Amino acid sequence: MIQGENFSNIIREISIRRPLAINLDYNQALTICYENLQAALNGEKSEDELEILERSFEKVCRAYLENPKTASAEEWSAYLSRIKACSLLSDEKIQRVNTIYPTRTKTTEAYRYTLKELESETFLKIIRGESVLCFFFRFVKEWKQEGGDEIIQEMIQERKSLSSQEDQKTEEKAEQKAE
């Protein structure tokens, strides 16, 4: 597995060298990252409480804030994309469309770091050509064994609960219109 500083360096290299910045992640990922970075920058969270990628952003954002006039392009870019731009996500003019699945469950909190590291390591190996594409199927099997199956079951239960609530609201609206 890619550990600690090596993983951070790989992520940093990818973020600097990629020609197009795309964030493909779970629902609310940017908001959660922004909130965690703000908490860390304000001294409300320690570095140990941040995910590896968030730690990397925290370091460069802090460097930017310490001296914006001499900040590097990486520091400026990280601060603008992860702090300034993400702060707009709470703007009332933005209409959110929520996912039909929960983003976090009891199990995702318990296994979050392990599964995220497994995912990142696997995807990077495939992208770099160190593993063939069918390696993804091995990843899925391991992901499920490491807590993924529990997460899937929790999400199915949560979705059933939400569907039941939505059905009840629809019925109540229909009854109100009928009266």
N, C-alpha and C positions, 0 to 999 in steps of 0.2 A: 504494500500500500504506500501511496505517497503521503508523507507525514509533514506536519507543521510548516516550517519555513520553506521547504522544497515545494510544497503545494502552493503556498503564497506566492513564491517566485514564478511558478508556472502560470498561475492565474494573472499575475501582474504582467507577464510577458504577453499572454493572450490579449489582455485588455489594451496594451500599448500597440501591438502589431496588427491587430485585426483591422481591415479596411472599413468595416461597417459594424457599428455597435448595435447589437440586438440583445434584448433581455428576454429570454424564454425561461419562464420560471412559474412557480405556483402563484395562484391568486393571492393578492396582497403582499407579494414578496417585496416590492419597492417600498410600500408603506411600512412594513415591519422593519426592513433594513434602515430606513430613514429614522424611525422611532428609536431603534437600537443605537444608531450612530449619534443621534442627538443626545440620548441618555449618557453615552460614553463621553462625548465631548463636554457635557455639562457636569461630569464627575458622578453621575447617578448610577453608572454601570462600570464594572471593571472590564479590562480587556479579556479576561478569562470567560466572561459571560457572553462574548460575541462569537459568532461563527467565524470560520477562518477568513472568508471573503470580507466579512464586515470588519475584521481586525485590520486587514490590508487597507480598506477604505478609510478606517478611522485614523490610521497613521498618516496617510497622505492628506486627509482633510485637516487634521490637526496641524500639520506642517504648513498648509496653506494659510490657516487662520493665524498662525504665529507670525508670518511675514508674507502677506499677499503680494507685495511689490516685487519680491524676489522669488516668488513661487515658480516651480517648474510647470511645464505644460501638463504633466501628469497630475500634479497637485491641484492646479486650477480646474482641470477637467473633472477630476473626482469630486471636488467641492461643488462645482456647478451642477453636475449630474446627480449626485447623491444627497446633497443638502438643498441647494436652491431649487432645482427642478422638482425634486420629490416633495418639497414643502408645498408645492402647488396642488398636490393630490388631495389636500384637505380643503381646497377652494370649493366654495358652495356652487360655483358655476359649472363644476365638473359633475356630470351625472354618472354615477357608478352603476354598472350592471353586475350584479352578484352572481357568483357561480352557484350551480345547483348542488355542489358538493362542499362539505366543510373543508376549510384549509388546515385545520388543526383538530386533532382528537387527543385523547389521553395517551394513546400509543404513539402518535406522531411526536408528541413532546418527549416521550421516553427514548425513542430510537432516532430522533431527528438527525443528530450529528453523525451517527454511525451510517445511516442510510444515505445521507447527503454526501458523505465522503466516498462511500462505495459508488454512488452514482457518478460523481465528478471524476473519480479515478477511472472508471470504466469508459465513460464518454471520451475522456482525454486520450486514453489508449487507442480507442477506435479512430478518433480524429487524426491522431499522429501516425496511424498505420502500424502501431505496435501490436494490435490485436485485430483479427478479422471481424467483419460485421456480425457473424453468427455468435461472437463472444457476448453479444447483447442478451441472448437467450440464457446464457450462464448467469449473467448479471440478474436477470429477472428471477431466476430460481433462487439465487442467493438473497436477493432483496426480500423475497417472500419469506424465506427461512429466518431472516434477521428481524422480522417484525412486520413485514409488508402484508402478509395475510391477515394479521390482526387489524391493521389499519384499514384494509379493504372492507372487512366485516363491520368495523365501526362506522365507516362512511356509508355503507349500505343501510345500516340501522338508522343513522342520522337522516339520510335521504328519505327513508320510509316515514320517519317522524315528521319531517318537514312537509312531505307530500300530504300526510294526514292533516296537518295544520292548514295547508293551502286549500285542501278539499273542504274543510270546515268553514273557512273564510268565504269560499265561493258559494257554499250552501247558504250561509248567513246573508250574503249580498242578494242572492236569488230570492230568499224569503222576504227581505226588506223591499225589494222591487215589487213582489207580489202583493204586499200589503197596501 
